[in-house]
Amino acid sequence: MATLTTQRGPDRSSTPTPARTTVRQRLSRLDVAVSPYLYITPFFLVFLLVGLVPLAYTVWVSLHRWTLGGPDPEFLGLDNYVRLLGDEVFWNAVGNTVAIFVISSSTQIAAALWIAVLLDSRIRARTTFRMGVLLPYVTSLVAVGVIFSNLFSDENGLVNAVIEGLGLDPVSWHRDQLPGWIAVATMVNWRWTGYNALIFLAAMQAIPRDLYESATIDGAGAWNRFRHVTLPMVRGTVIFVVITSSIGAMQLFTEPMLFTPGPGGNNGGPSRQYQTVVMLMFQESFSNMKLGYGATIAVALLVIILVIALMNFLLSRLIASDSVAPSRRRLRRRAEGGATR
């Protein structure tokens, strides 16, 4: 007697049916994936128009002998760059720029940190003082230049009057190199110290107050709290300020330009004692009408700024790794101690 066996197919009711993706869901996924790029596209379009296009044009001009109001431009290739490498005036301007940056940034960051610590403490009228430190930044640079040029005047300046009152010889601020650097650096510090102090203050206010209370309970004084709590917590902000200050210092123009009274201010003193790279670029481009060589200086300045930015980035990475490594070692020792128990 034969038995009939029937093969039953797969139970379709037990397998879930994949849900169909609707058009609205597809549009929603596309919106999530594409919309962020659409939002930032206008910025890159504007940056391309006002940033990369002028930069490319500057590089193109630097390859020519291009005189304003003169004959047609003549293609020179890299001759302008070869000339720049042997130009003592250019390297003097680079040295002046770096020297003014070193003098100004060292005192500026220290003063800004000190002011930020004072503004972060419990003093009366803190809001008034916080607003007051920003006044030099919003003051007209022309007014600041006129005031400081008179303060550091070689003949009738107030600074020399004070120095002579102390029984010392007057200083030639506009003729000697080091005094000129110090005077220009003082102008830079007057404008930017308060601004950087507010940046440091914002970083300090983000530090948990429990850390200060714990340090006080452990017997730490004001200096130890600043050294072991404040400085490590604002280290990233200090690096940021150093990077922005170095980039801004390489573009220094207005302060030394206004410091030199009378015509020929873009010389940076009688012997170019404090002429910066941007002042030399301005002089070659618009005073000497050598637009091609001025563009070459601009491209060289861009390369210098990129090198400094790269060095600052590598230094910040190194400092960050050094600060993270001890905490990782402590965590590893704690984990090993817990495992042995």
Residue pairs with C-beta under 8 A, 6 or more apart in sequence:
55 302
58 295
58 298
58 299
59 295
59 299
61 73
61 291
61 292
61 295
62 80
62 81
62 292
62 293
62 295
62 296
62 298
62 299
63 75
63 76
63 77
63 78
63 80
63 292
64 73
64 74
64 75
64 76
64 292
65 73
65 74
65 76
65 80
65 292
66 73
66 290
66 291
66 292
66 295
67 289
67 290
67 291
67 292
68 285
68 286
68 289
68 291
69 289
70 289
73 292
76 292
80 292
80 293
80 295
80 296
81 296
81 300
83 293
83 296
84 90
84 293
84 296
84 297
84 300
89 272
89 275
89 280
90 277
90 280
90 297
90 300
92 272
92 275
93 268
93 272
93 275
93 276
93 277
93 279
93 280
94 277
94 304
96 177
96 181
96 268
96 272
96 273
96 274
96 275
96 276
97 249
97 250
97 252
97 276
97 277
99 181
100 181
100 184
100 185
100 188
100 249
100 252
100 256
100 274
100 276
101 245
101 246
101 249
101 250
101 252
103 181
103 182
103 185
104 184
104 185
104 186
104 188
104 189
104 245
104 249
105 242
105 245
105 246
105 249
107 185
107 189
108 188
108 189
108 192
108 193
108 196
108 245
109 196
109 238
109 241
109 242
109 245
111 189
111 193
111 197
112 193
112 194
112 196
112 197
112 199
112 200
112 241
113 197
113 200
113 234
113 238
115 133
115 193
115 194
115 197
116 197
116 198
116 200
116 201
116 204
117 204
117 226
117 230
118 129
119 126
119 129
119 130
119 133
119 197
119 201
120 201
120 204
120 205
123 129
130 198
130 201
132 194
133 193
133 194
133 197
133 198
134 194
134 195
134 198
135 194
136 144
136 190
136 191
136 193
136 194
137 191
137 192
137 194
137 195
139 191
141 191
141 254
141 255
141 258
142 258
144 187
144 190
144 191
144 255
144 258
145 187
145 254
145 255
145 257
145 258
145 259
146 258
148 183
148 186
148 187
148 190
148 258
148 259
149 258
149 259
149 260
149 261
150 156
150 157
150 158
151 157
151 158
151 159
152 159
152 160
152 173
152 174
152 183
152 186
152 259
153 160
153 173
153 174
154 160
154 170
154 171
154 172
154 173
154 174
154 175
157 173
159 171
159 173
160 170
160 171
160 173
163 169
163 170
163 171
164 170
171 179
172 179
173 179
173 180
173 182
173 183
174 180
174 259
174 260
174 261
174 269
174 270
175 269
175 270
175 271
175 273
176 273
177 269
177 271
177 273
177 274
180 259
180 268
180 269
180 273
180 274
181 273
181 274
183 259
183 274
184 252
184 255
184 256
184 259
184 274
187 255
187 259
188 249
188 252
188 255
191 255
192 245
192 248
196 241
196 245
199 237
199 240
199 241
200 234
200 237
200 238
200 241
202 237
203 233
203 234
203 236
203 237
204 230
204 233
204 234
206 233
207 229
207 230
207 233
207 234
211 229
211 233
212 225
212 229
215 224
215 225
215 228
215 229
216 225
220 228
220 229
231 238
232 323
235 319
235 323
236 316
236 320
239 312
239 315
239 316
239 319
242 312
243 309
243 312
243 313
243 316
246 308
246 309
246 312
247 305
247 308
247 309
250 277
250 301
250 304
250 305
250 308
251 278
251 301
251 305
252 276
252 278
253 276
253 278
253 279
253 282
256 268
256 274
256 275
256 276
256 279
257 265
257 266
257 279
258 265
259 265
259 274
260 266
260 267
260 268
260 269
266 275
266 279
266 280
266 282
266 283
266 287
267 275
267 279
267 283
268 274
268 275
268 276
268 279
269 275
275 283
277 297
277 300
277 301
277 304
278 301
280 297
281 294
281 297
281 298
281 301
282 294
284 290
284 293
284 294
284 297
285 291
285 293
285 294
285 295
286 294
